């Protein structure tokens, strides 16, 4: 059997093709993924559902006459940039949950999910937000969000396999900084800050596949993919333009690769330890992935072959890096 990648960090600017790559890989038989891409059957983690939930909390809070806890407005960035690290801690929690024998659906899903968010934020010095509201306001807010939160937790539980043996965990997220920024990006922005907050248990097993597009292409494709009727979708959600310019106007992956102590890796300093995480770049500047958004029976063989070959070559780099 081919050497399998244990944990794959799938990183890129928004709308670069991360979700399309996941969809394309899922269209292959397990044996083909193992032989061509060095991937076992995948278990998927993503921080976007938490971003969507935070915006939903904000919307419902504003509807109740309360202050929006997380974002300046529905189409604006985080109030507190440290919430980028909150998202990392939530991914750490989800990664740990994959290794538990059981993860039960809590009786109060909205309260449970919000508690997780606040506990994750507290690790990075962010004070309670909704937790500081009067109990009556919290109850009203949690009641409105309960059905959606119950569905989100059910989806997470359903994604946890009985065993991780022979599987590859794929963790998707995007990070960046303001358009025109110089490097290094200041904490808590960029991949450097977020990678350093991943758990050592995760980093010990991780490799990075970075999907490379320009910020300009990221903004264009973000507009093209946006479906206002499906804002919670991994494939169809849109990022507001102010967020694209201020949070994703550039990113620091090329800088991290250049600065690494060892070729083919990214150096990550985390919790007093140094990790050399293997990294490969999949060049998608010529847009090899958008066709995946269409119906499977409309994919052209030439398109699928180009994408398959590009992914095969990039992922091979990860298993060859010592």
SVG drawing of the C-alpha trace seen along z (x, -y; Angstrom):
<svg xmlns="http://www.w3.org/2000/svg" viewBox="-36 -48 53 50">
<polyline fill="none" stroke="black" stroke-width="0.4" points="0.0,0.0 1.2,-3.6 2.4,-5.7 -0.7,-7.6 -0.8,-11.2 -2.2,-11.2 -3.4,-14.8 -3.6,-17.2 -3.9,-21.0 -5.7,-22.3 -4.9,-26.0 -5.6,-28.8 -7.2,-32.2 -11.0,-32.1 -12.5,-30.7 -9.1,-29.3 -10.4,-25.8 -10.1,-24.1 -13.6,-22.8 -13.5,-21.9 -10.4,-19.8 -12.2,-18.0 -15.2,-17.3 -12.9,-16.0 -11.0,-13.7 -14.3,-12.4 -15.3,-11.4 -12.5,-8.8 -12.6,-5.3 -10.6,-4.7 -8.0,-2.6 -7.4,-5.3 -7.0,-8.0 -4.5,-5.8 -2.4,-5.0 -2.6,-8.3 -2.8,-10.9 -1.5,-9.0 -4.8,-9.7 -6.9,-7.3 -10.7,-7.7 -11.0,-11.3 -12.5,-12.8 -13.2,-16.5 -12.8,-19.4 -13.4,-23.1 -13.6,-26.3 -16.1,-28.0 -19.1,-26.5 -18.0,-28.3 -17.6,-31.6 -21.1,-31.1 -22.5,-30.4 -20.8,-33.5 -22.5,-35.6 -25.8,-33.9 -25.4,-34.7 -24.7,-38.3 -27.8,-38.5 -30.1,-37.0 -28.6,-39.2 -29.1,-42.3 -32.7,-41.3 -33.3,-41.1 -31.9,-44.6 -28.6,-43.4 -25.1,-44.4 -23.5,-42.2 -20.9,-40.1 -18.5,-39.1 -18.5,-41.3 -18.8,-45.0 -21.6,-44.3 -22.9,-41.5 -20.5,-42.4 -17.5,-43.5 -14.5,-41.8 -14.2,-40.5 -14.4,-43.1 -11.5,-41.3 -8.8,-39.9 -7.9,-37.3 -11.1,-35.4 -8.9,-34.0 -7.2,-32.1 -10.6,-31.2 -11.3,-29.3 -8.0,-27.5 -8.8,-26.3 -12.2,-25.1 -10.4,-23.0 -8.2,-21.7 -11.3,-20.6 -12.8,-19.0 -9.5,-17.1 -9.5,-15.8 -13.1,-14.8 -12.2,-12.5 -10.1,-10.5 -12.8,-10.1 -14.8,-6.8 -18.1,-8.7 -19.3,-12.3 -22.9,-12.7 -25.5,-15.3 -25.9,-17.7 -29.4,-18.5 -28.9,-22.3 -27.0,-22.5 -26.9,-26.3 -25.7,-26.8 -23.1,-24.0 -21.7,-25.5 -21.6,-29.0 -19.9,-27.7 -17.2,-26.1 -16.7,-29.3 -16.3,-31.3 -13.9,-28.8 -11.8,-28.8 -11.8,-32.6 -10.8,-32.8 -7.6,-30.9 -6.5,-33.9 -7.5,-36.5 -11.0,-37.5 -13.5,-38.2 -17.1,-36.7 -19.5,-38.3 -23.0,-36.8 -22.0,-35.2 -22.1,-38.6 -25.7,-39.3 -28.7,-38.9 -29.9,-35.3 -33.2,-36.2 -31.5,-37.6 -29.2,-34.5 -32.2,-32.2 -34.0,-34.1 -30.9,-34.0 -30.2,-30.3 -33.8,-29.4 -33.7,-31.0 -30.4,-29.3 -31.2,-25.8 -32.4,-24.1 -29.4,-25.2 -26.9,-24.4 -28.4,-21.0 -28.0,-20.3 -24.4,-21.5 -23.5,-19.2 -25.3,-16.3 -23.3,-16.8 -20.0,-16.8 -21.0,-13.6 -22.0,-11.9 -18.6,-12.7 -16.7,-10.9 -15.7,-7.4 -15.7,-4.4 -11.9,-4.2 -9.3,-6.5 -7.1,-3.6 -6.1,-4.0 -7.9,-7.4 -6.6,-10.9 -7.9,-13.9 -8.3,-16.9 -8.5,-20.3 -9.4,-23.3 -9.0,-27.0 -8.0,-30.3 -5.9,-33.0 -4.4,-36.3 -3.9,-40.0 -4.7,-43.4 -4.0,-44.2 -0.5,-45.6 0.8,-44.3 4.6,-43.7 5.8,-40.4 5.7,-39.0 2.1,-39.6 1.5,-40.7 -0.1,-38.3 -3.0,-37.2 -3.1,-37.4 -1.9,-35.0 -0.9,-31.4 2.1,-31.9 -0.1,-32.9 -2.8,-30.2 -0.4,-27.3 1.4,-28.2 -1.8,-27.6 -2.6,-24.2 -2.1,-21.4 1.2,-19.6 -0.6,-16.3 -2.0,-17.7 1.3,-19.3 3.2,-16.1 1.1,-14.3 0.4,-17.3 1.4,-18.1 0.3,-21.2 -1.2,-21.4 -1.4,-25.0 -3.6,-26.0 -1.9,-28.9 -3.9,-31.6 -3.4,-35.4 -5.4,-37.6 -7.1,-39.2 -8.2,-35.8 -9.4,-34.9 -11.6,-38.0 -13.0,-37.3 -13.8,-33.7 -15.3,-34.6 -17.9,-36.8 -18.5,-34.1 -19.2,-31.3 -21.5,-33.3 -25.0,-32.1 -27.0,-34.4 -29.6,-31.7 -27.0,-29.2 -24.8,-31.3 -23.9,-28.4 -22.6,-26.2 -19.0,-25.2 -19.1,-25.5 -21.3,-28.5 -20.7,-30.9 -19.4,-34.3 -16.9,-36.5 -17.8,-40.2 -15.6,-42.5 -14.3,-44.4 -13.3,-41.1 -11.6,-40.0 -9.5,-43.2 -8.7,-43.5 -8.4,-39.9 -7.5,-38.2 -5.8,-40.9 -2.6,-38.8 -1.3,-35.8 2.0,-34.8 2.5,-31.2 5.2,-32.1 7.0,-34.0 6.8,-31.1 8.2,-28.7 11.0,-31.0 11.9,-31.5 11.8,-27.8 14.9,-26.2 14.4,-23.2 13.4,-23.0 10.0,-21.6 8.7,-22.5 7.2,-25.3 8.8,-26.0 6.2,-26.2 7.0,-27.3 4.3,-26.0 4.1,-25.6 7.9,-25.6 8.5,-23.1 9.6,-23.5 7.8,-21.5 9.0,-21.2 5.7,-20.6 6.0,-19.3 4.4,-21.7 3.5,-21.5 2.0,-24.1 -0.7,-23.2 -0.6,-25.9 -4.2,-26.8 -3.5,-30.2 -4.6,-28.7 -7.9,-27.6 -7.9,-23.9 -10.8,-23.5 -13.9,-25.6 -15.3,-22.9 -15.8,-20.7 -18.6,-23.0 -20.7,-21.7 -22.6,-18.4 -20.4,-15.3 -21.7,-14.1 -20.6,-17.4 -16.9,-17.1 -14.7,-16.9 -12.0,-14.2 -9.3,-16.7 -10.3,-18.9 -10.3,-16.0 -7.0,-14.7 -5.2,-18.1 -6.6,-18.4 -5.7,-14.8 -2.2,-15.1 -1.6,-18.4 -2.8,-17.1 -0.9,-13.8 2.3,-15.7 1.8,-18.1 0.8,-15.4 3.7,-13.2 6.0,-16.0 4.5,-15.6 5.3,-11.9 8.8,-12.4 9.8,-15.2 11.9,-13.6"/>
</svg>
